[in-house]
Amino acid sequence: MQRDAGSGRPADAAADDAAAGSAAAGVVHRLAQRHETLATVESLTGGLLAASIVDIAGVSGIYRGGLVVYATELKGTLAGVPADLLAERGPVDPDVAAALAEGGRQRCGADWGLATTGVAGPDPQDGKPVGLVYVACAGPNGAEVRQLDLGGGREHVRAAAVVGALRLLAERIYAADAAEAAGAVRR
């Protein structure tokens, strides 16, 4: 295994960190330009998403806060995911991901909510395979969920989930920009 000389970590972990930092910088700066705010709700990433966001200078103007709801029952009590949904489908589910994102958005009073849930490994969970991840983004125009099927070890799955979530948010912001520009042209 190739290692990053600076940290002794695997080289692909250094690449994951760089990708997360770049994606986080893009969304932080665009949200600042739009005068909008962000909240996060994390399960499998356990705070990694929030950490990648707060690493960006100037983030205090856009980041409201986040929840780490690793235990299933906390997804309901803290993030507002309906208990019947959790009981019926379990924590690794696209509708649970959407509820996490919207719950974080509402509870933190943010314009945008970003959420992660999935199975980082090393073992499957409730019949769900390692590497199955759902990232969700809730914003002013509803929520979107993306399924990621990730390979690699636990560290890579978690880092790739962060990048996937940030990319989804970037796409949603871009779509909002395009819709607003189209609305301005029609006036």
C-alpha positions in Angstrom: 0.0 0.0 0.0 1.3 3.4 -1.0 1.5 5.9 1.9 1.4 9.6 2.0 4.8 10.7 3.2 3.5 13.6 5.4 1.1 11.6 7.5 1.9 7.9 7.2 -1.7 7.4 6.0 -2.5 5.6 2.8 -2.1 7.8 -0.3 -5.7 7.4 -1.2 -6.7 8.9 2.1 -4.7 12.0 1.3 -6.5 12.2 -2.0 -9.8 11.8 -0.2 -8.9 14.7 2.1 -8.0 16.9 -0.8 -11.2 16.2 -2.6 -13.3 16.9 0.5 -11.5 20.2 1.1 -11.9 21.4 -2.5 -15.6 20.4 -2.5 -16.2 22.1 0.9 -14.5 25.3 -0.2 -16.7 25.5 -3.3 -20.0 25.2 -1.4 -18.9 27.4 1.5 -17.9 30.2 -0.9 -21.0 29.9 -3.0 -23.3 29.9 0.0 -21.6 33.0 1.3 -22.2 34.7 -2.0 -25.9 33.7 -1.9 -26.2 34.8 1.8 -27.5 31.3 2.7 -26.8 28.9 5.6 -26.0 25.2 6.0 -26.6 22.6 8.6 -25.4 19.0 8.6 -26.7 15.7 10.1 -24.3 12.8 10.1 -24.5 9.1 10.8 -21.7 7.0 9.2 -19.4 10.0 8.7 -19.6 10.8 12.5 -18.6 14.5 12.2 -16.2 14.2 9.2 -18.6 16.2 7.0 -18.8 19.0 9.6 -15.1 19.0 10.1 -14.4 19.3 6.3 -16.8 22.3 6.2 -15.4 24.1 9.2 -11.9 23.7 7.9 -12.7 26.4 5.3 -11.9 30.0 6.2 -15.0 32.2 6.4 -17.3 29.4 7.2 -18.8 31.1 10.3 -21.0 33.2 8.1 -22.8 30.2 6.6 -22.5 27.2 8.9 -25.2 27.0 11.5 -24.2 23.7 13.1 -24.7 20.0 12.9 -25.9 16.8 14.5 -24.0 13.5 14.8 -26.8 10.9 15.2 -24.9 7.6 15.1 -27.4 5.7 17.3 -30.7 4.9 15.4 -33.0 6.3 18.1 -31.2 9.7 18.0 -32.0 10.0 14.3 -35.6 10.3 15.6 -35.3 12.2 18.8 -32.6 14.8 17.7 -33.0 14.9 13.9 -36.8 14.4 13.6 -36.9 11.3 11.5 -40.3 9.6 12.0 -40.0 6.7 14.4 -42.3 4.5 12.1 -39.9 5.1 9.2 -36.9 4.1 11.2 -38.7 1.0 12.6 -39.9 -0.1 9.1 -36.8 0.6 7.0 -33.9 1.0 9.4 -31.4 3.8 9.4 -29.8 3.1 6.0 -32.6 4.2 3.6 -33.1 7.0 1.1 -36.2 8.3 2.8 -34.3 8.3 6.2 -31.5 10.3 4.5 -34.0 12.9 3.2 -35.6 13.2 6.6 -32.2 13.7 8.2 -31.4 16.5 5.8 -34.7 18.2 6.3 -34.6 17.7 10.1 -31.2 19.3 10.3 -32.3 22.2 8.2 -35.3 22.9 10.3 -33.7 22.3 13.7 -30.7 24.4 13.0 -32.7 27.1 11.2 -30.6 26.8 8.0 -31.4 27.3 4.3 -29.8 24.0 3.4 -29.5 20.7 5.2 -26.9 18.0 4.2 -27.0 14.4 5.6 -25.2 11.1 5.4 -26.2 7.6 6.4 -24.9 4.2 5.3 -22.7 1.3 6.1 -19.0 2.0 6.5 -18.0 -1.5 7.6 -16.3 -3.6 8.3 -19.5 -5.7 8.5 -22.9 -5.4 6.8 -25.6 -3.8 8.9 -29.3 -5.0 8.9 -28.7 -6.8 5.6 -27.3 -3.7 3.9 -23.8 -4.2 2.3 -20.7 -2.3 3.3 -20.3 0.7 1.1 -24.0 1.4 0.6 -24.4 5.1 1.4 -27.2 7.6 1.0 -26.4 11.3 1.0 -29.2 13.9 1.0 -29.6 17.6 0.5 -32.7 19.5 1.6 -33.0 23.1 0.5 -35.6 25.8 -0.3 -36.9 23.7 -3.2 -37.2 20.3 -1.6 -34.8 17.4 -1.0 -32.7 15.1 -3.2 -31.1 11.8 -2.3 -28.3 10.1 -4.0 -27.2 6.5 -3.5 -23.5 5.8 -3.5 -22.1 2.3 -3.8 -18.6 2.7 -2.5 -15.7 0.3 -2.4 -12.6 0.4 -0.2 -12.1 0.3 3.5 -14.0 2.0 6.2 -11.9 5.2 6.1 -12.4 5.5 2.3 -16.2 4.9 2.5 -16.6 7.7 5.1 -14.4 10.1 3.2 -16.1 9.4 -0.2 -19.5 9.9 1.5 -18.4 13.4 2.6 -17.3 14.2 -1.0 -20.5 12.8 -2.4 -22.6 14.8 0.0 -20.7 18.0 -0.8 -21.0 17.4 -4.6 -24.7 16.9 -4.3 -25.0 20.2 -2.4 -22.9 21.9 -5.0 -25.2 20.6 -7.8 -28.3 21.8 -5.9 -26.9 25.2 -5.4 -25.9 25.4 -9.1 -29.5 24.3 -10.0 -30.9 27.1 -7.7 -28.6 29.6 -9.4 -29.7 28.5 -12.9 -33.4 28.7 -11.9 -33.0 32.1 -10.4 -31.1 33.3 -13.5 -33.9 31.9 -15.8 -36.5 33.7 -13.7 -34.6 37.0 -13.9 -34.4 36.7 -17.7 -38.2 36.1 -18.0 -39.0 39.3 -16.1 
